[in-house]
């Protein structure tokens, strides 16, 4: 009997908010190919990344570890090599894990020297994966592809992301590059080249896309696909000053996040953007999403035409979200849901998944569940290291009875070269951390050295009113602080704690 082929396509986009999926009811968003994936798979509504920004988020995604264990707490902070990851585990199981895109991983400095060029950038490729189309840190392959296709690159290559017309900033003007030469098109071309070459064997492909990450400018026709007037307005207080009263960390980001990080050549603070400017930015953001969807259609069509669709698990997810002007913030930081809620769609071609196709799961799931889900589907062992759990029970219509009732995420705000909240707040770097425990009723944010936050999500779903100091909520603060402590005790590093010596020799426990 011929063994059934099993391929895995892990699609990891960048900075895509989890509440912005057509299948979940986002008004006006056009993503027909993702709708197809949702229709033939399972969509997880309350899926959260474990940390932001890119480096910590991708470390959790690809190791199955909470940030409190892997401790790659910021872009540029190294990932300890002692931890295994999805790439290494796939190799143990006989797969050659290919990677298109990036992982923003800084190497363990104990394994190399201080002159290693990987220490000059935000991060490089995680060990264990075989790059077949890398974008960061210098984007040489992408720029070379553009030049090979006849595009004359400017001396400052980042100028390709300037609008074709008008001033830098929120715009409906198209980018200076055509859609067929965009980075989204380049990732897809790399994916199709790989898939055509790997069609005669089992394969795993991490397919990364840079979008809808800024700069927020889209090529034609995606720049004008959406009307800013039809975009949802930002969720925010009456003024940045009112919003900043909530917490010192929130104030720092309101007063320091620059538009230049989101619009090539942009000026001023993100918090100074008018509602009309935010709506224009959101229309561009939607356009970048639709561009990814169109390119994914090419990949899905190839899998269908080559007879591989029914042999391939497809997971669509993200590293982290984007504030998009909510709470006067741009980017990913702090403690608001916009930064941490991300998409998760799982398409399992097996007949066991027929009972759930098109369904939406409302239970809390986390990015650390991705690695166990893939290994479980392949039949590989899940390392005891992993803090996450497989989602296959939900996909096969048999949800685990003991599933988590809350979600956890973390943020470390120590100084890095492009942001200095640590210095502004007068903290030591090891005090610059927060952790969140959130369920359907409350959201508790604990800081190492700043006041805590508590939001009553039933009464205040937009999270404007901190009730942590309200005497009426004193028992709630106590209970959720205990939940936080229970979580941290349970998920302390357990890589080796399942082993023990005995009179009979080494024993291994799960």
Residue pairs with C-beta under 8 A, 6 or more apart in sequence:
4 311
5 202
5 308
5 311
6 202
6 311
6 313
6 377
6 378
7 202
7 203
7 204
7 205
7 308
7 311
7 312
7 313
8 95
8 203
8 204
8 205
8 312
8 313
8 314
8 315
8 374
8 377
8 378
9 205
9 207
9 299
9 303
9 312
9 313
9 314
9 315
10 204
10 205
10 206
10 207
10 315
10 317
10 370
10 374
11 207
11 208
11 209
11 296
11 314
11 315
11 316
11 317
12 58
12 61
12 101
12 206
12 207
12 208
12 209
12 317
12 318
12 319
13 208
13 209
13 211
13 212
13 292
13 316
13 317
13 318
13 319
13 343
14 54
14 208
14 209
14 210
14 211
14 212
14 213
14 318
14 319
15 211
15 212
15 213
15 214
15 318
15 319
15 320
15 321
15 322
15 332
16 212
16 289
16 318
16 321
16 322
16 342
16 343
17 321
17 322
17 324
17 338
17 341
17 342
17 343
18 45
18 47
18 48
18 318
18 321
18 341
18 342
18 343
18 344
19 26
19 337
19 338
19 341
20 26
20 29
20 286
20 289
20 343
21 29
21 31
21 34
21 38
21 43
21 343
21 345
22 29
22 30
22 31
22 34
22 35
23 34
23 35
23 38
23 39
23 43
23 345
23 360
24 43
24 45
24 360
27 230
27 232
28 226
28 230
28 231
28 286
29 286
29 289
29 290
30 225
30 286
30 290
30 293
31 289
31 290
31 293
32 293
32 297
33 293
33 294
33 296
33 297
33 300
34 293
34 296
34 316
34 345
36 300
37 300
37 314
37 316
37 345
37 347
38 345
38 358
39 357
39 358
40 347
40 357
40 358
41 314
41 345
41 346
41 347
41 348
41 353
41 357
41 358
41 395
42 345
42 346
42 347
42 348
42 353
42 356
42 357
42 359
42 360
42 361
42 391
42 394
42 395
43 343
43 344
43 345
43 359
43 360
43 361
44 344
44 345
44 346
44 360
44 361
44 363
44 365
44 391
44 394
45 360
45 361
45 362
46 341
46 361
46 362
46 363
46 364
46 365
46 407
47 317
47 341
47 342
47 343
47 344
47 365
47 366
47 367
48 340
48 341
48 342
48 364
48 365
48 366
48 367
48 407
48 409
49 57
49 60
49 61
49 318
49 319
49 320
49 321
49 340
49 341
49 342
49 366
49 367
49 409
50 56
50 57
50 60
50 66
50 67
50 366
50 367
50 368
50 408
50 409
50 410
51 57
51 59
51 60
51 67
51 73
51 320
51 409
51 410
51 411
51 412
52 319
52 320
52 321
52 332
52 333
52 339
52 340
52 411
53 74
53 75
53 319
53 320
53 331
53 332
53 333
54 75
54 104
54 122
54 123
54 319
54 320
55 72
55 74
55 75
55 76
55 77
55 79
55 104
55 105
55 106
55 122
55 123
56 67
56 70
56 72
56 73
56 74
56 75
56 77
56 410
56 412
57 319
57 320
57 367
58 103
58 104
58 105
58 126
58 319
59 65
59 67
59 70
59 72
59 79
59 105
59 126
60 66
60 67
60 70
60 367
60 368
61 317
61 319
61 367
61 368
61 370
61 371
62 85
62 86
62 87
62 103
62 126
62 370
62 371
63 70
63 79
63 83
63 84
63 85
63 86
63 371
63 385
63 386
64 86
64 368
64 369
64 370
64 371
64 372
64 382
64 383
64 385
64 386
64 387
64 388
65 83
65 368
65 385
65 386
65 387
66 368
66 387
66 408
66 410
66 491
67 73
67 410
67 412
68 410
68 435
68 488
68 491
69 83
69 387
69 491
69 492
69 493
70 79
70 80
70 83
71 77
71 80
72 78
72 79
72 80
72 105
72 106
73 412
73 414
73 433
74 412
74 414
74 416
75 104
75 106
75 122
75 123
75 416
76 106
76 122
76 123
76 416
76 417
77 106
78 106
78 107
78 108
78 109
79 105
79 106
79 107
79 108
79 126
80 108
81 107
81 108
81 110
81 111
81 127
82 495
83 385
83 495
84 383
84 385
85 126
85 127
85 128
85 371
86 97
86 128
86 370
86 371
86 374
86 375
87 97
87 99
87 126
87 127
87 128
87 129
88 127
88 128
89 371
89 375
89 380
89 381
89 383
90 96
90 97
90 128
90 204
90 375
90 378
90 380
91 97
91 128
92 380
93 375
93 378
93 379
93 380
94 202
95 202
95 203
95 204
95 378
96 130
96 203
96 204
97 128
97 129
97 130
97 204
97 206
98 129
98 130
98 131
98 132
98 194
98 198
98 203
98 204
98 205
98 206
99 125
99 129
99 130
99 131
99 132
99 133
99 134
99 205
99 206
99 208
100 131
100 132
100 133
100 134
100 187
100 190
100 191
100 194
100 205
100 206
100 207
100 208
101 133
101 134
101 135
101 187
101 206
101 207
101 208
101 209
101 210
102 123
102 124
102 125
102 134
102 135
102 136
102 137
102 208
103 123
103 124
103 125
103 126
103 129
104 122
104 123
104 124
104 136
105 123
105 124
105 125
105 126
105 127
106 118
106 119
106 122
106 123
106 124
107 116
107 118
107 119
107 124
107 127
109 119
112 118
118 124
118 137
120 137
121 136
121 137
121 138
122 136
122 137
123 136
123 137
124 136
124 137
125 131
125 134
129 206
132 190
132 193
132 194
133 141
133 186
133 187
133 190
133 191
133 193
133 194
134 141
135 141
135 142
135 183
135 187
135 208
135 210
139 157
142 183
142 186
143 153
143 157
145 181
145 186
145 189
146 153
146 160
146 177
146 181
146 186
147 153
149 181
151 177
151 181
153 160
154 160
158 264
159 176
159 264
160 175
160 176
160 177
161 175
161 176
161 215
161 217
161 264
162 168
162 175
162 176
162 217
162 264
162 265
163 171
163 173
163 174
163 175
163 176
163 217
164 173
164 174
164 175
164 176
165 173
166 173
168 263
168 264
168 265
168 266
168 267
169 259
169 263
169 266
169 267
169 277
170 216
170 263
170 273
170 277
170 278
170 280
170 281
170 284
171 217
171 223
171 263
171 280
171 284
172 223
172 224
172 228
172 280
172 283
172 284
173 217
173 223
174 217
174 218
174 219
174 220
174 223
174 224
175 182
175 217
175 218
175 219
175 223
177 219
178 219
178 220
179 185
179 219
179 220
179 221
179 222
179 291
182 219
182 291
183 209
183 210
183 211
184 209
184 210
184 211
184 288
184 291
184 292
184 295
185 295
187 207
187 208
187 209
187 210
187 295
188 295
188 296
188 298
188 299
191 205
191 207
191 299
192 298
192 299
192 302
194 203
194 205
195 203
195 205
195 299
195 302
195 303
195 306
195 308
196 302
196 306
198 205
199 306
199 308
207 299
209 292
209 295
211 288
211 289
211 291
211 292
212 285
212 288
212 289
212 292
212 322
214 261
214 262
214 263
215 262
215 263
215 264
216 262
216 263
216 281
216 284
216 285
216 288
217 223
217 263
217 264
217 284
218 284
218 287
218 288
218 291
219 291
222 287
222 288
222 290
222 291
223 284
223 287
224 287
225 283
225 286
225 287
225 290
226 282
226 283
226 284
226 286
226 287
227 283
228 276
228 279
228 280
228 282
228 283
229 279
230 283
231 278
231 279
231 282
231 283
231 286
232 282
233 275
233 278
233 279
234 275
234 278
234 324
234 325
234 326
234 327
234 328
235 326
235 327
235 462
236 243
236 325
236 326
236 327
236 328
237 243
237 327
237 328
237 464
240 254
240 255
240 271
240 272
240 328
243 250
243 254
243 271
243 327
243 328
244 250
244 251
244 254
244 255
244 328
245 251
246 453
246 464
246 466
247 450
247 451
247 453
247 466
248 425
248 450
248 451
249 334
249 335
249 413
249 421
249 425
249 434
249 447
249 450
250 327
250 334
252 421
252 424
252 425
253 329
253 333
253 334
253 421
254 269
254 271
254 328
254 329
255 269
255 271
256 269
256 419
256 421
256 424
257 269
257 270
257 271
257 329
257 330
257 331
257 333
258 266
258 268
258 269
258 270
259 266
259 267
259 268
259 269
259 270
259 272
259 273
259 330
260 266
260 267
261 330
261 331
261 418
262 270
262 281
262 330
262 331
270 325
270 328
270 329
270 330
270 331
271 328
271 329
273 281
273 325
273 330
278 324
278 325
281 324
281 325
282 324
282 325
285 322
285 324
300 309
303 309
303 312
309 349
310 349
311 349
312 347
312 349
313 346
313 347
313 348
313 349
313 374
313 377
314 345
314 346
314 347
315 344
315 345
315 346
315 347
315 370
315 373
315 374
316 343
316 344
316 345
317 342
317 343
317 344
317 345
317 367
317 370
318 342
318 343
319 342
320 332
320 339
320 340
320 342
321 332
321 337
321 338
321 339
321 340
321 341
321 342
322 330
322 331
322 332
322 338
322 339
323 329
323 330
323 331
323 332
323 333
323 336
323 338
323 339
324 330
324 338
326 336
326 338
327 336
327 338
327 463
329 336
329 338
331 339
332 339
333 339
333 411
333 413
334 411
335 411
335 434
335 436
335 445
335 453
336 463
337 463
339 411
340 409
340 436
342 367
344 365
344 370
344 391
346 373
346 391
346 395
348 377
348 392
348 395
348 396
352 395
352 396
353 395
353 396
353 397
355 396
355 397
356 394
356 395
356 396
356 397
361 394
361 399
363 394
363 399
363 403
363 404
364 403
364 404
364 405
364 406
364 407
364 439
365 391
365 394
365 407
366 388
366 404
366 407
366 408
366 409
367 388
368 386
368 387
368 388
369 388
369 389
369 390
369 391
370 388
371 382
371 386
371 388
372 382
372 386
372 388
372 389
372 390
372 391
373 390
373 391
373 392
375 381
375 382
375 390
376 382
376 390
376 392
377 390
377 392
382 390
383 495
384 494
384 495
384 498
384 510
385 493
385 494
385 495
387 491
389 400
389 403
393 399
393 400
405 439
406 437
406 438
406 439
406 483
407 436
407 437
407 438
407 439
408 435
408 436
408 437
408 438
408 487
409 435
409 436
409 438
410 433
410 434
410 435
410 436
411 433
411 434
412 432
412 433
413 419
413 421
413 422
413 432
413 433
413 434
414 421
414 422
414 429
414 430
414 432
414 433
415 421
415 422
415 423
415 429
415 432
421 432
422 428
422 429
422 432
425 432
425 450
427 449
427 450
428 449
430 448
431 448
431 449
432 448
432 449
433 447
433 448
434 445
434 446
434 447
434 448
434 450
435 445
435 446
435 484
435 488
436 443
436 444
436 445
436 446
437 443
437 444
437 446
437 480
437 483
437 484
437 487
438 444
438 457
440 457
441 456
441 457
441 458
442 454
442 455
442 456
442 457
442 476
442 480
443 453
443 454
443 455
443 457
443 463
444 452
444 453
444 454
444 468
444 476
444 477
444 480
444 481
444 483
444 484
445 452
445 453
445 454
446 452
446 481
446 484
451 468
451 469
452 468
452 477
452 481
453 466
453 468
454 466
454 467
454 468
454 473
454 476
454 477
454 480
455 463
455 465
455 466
455 467
456 465
456 467
456 473
457 463
459 465
460 467
467 473
468 477
498 508
498 509
498 510
499 506
499 507
499 508
499 509
500 506
500 507
500 509
501 507
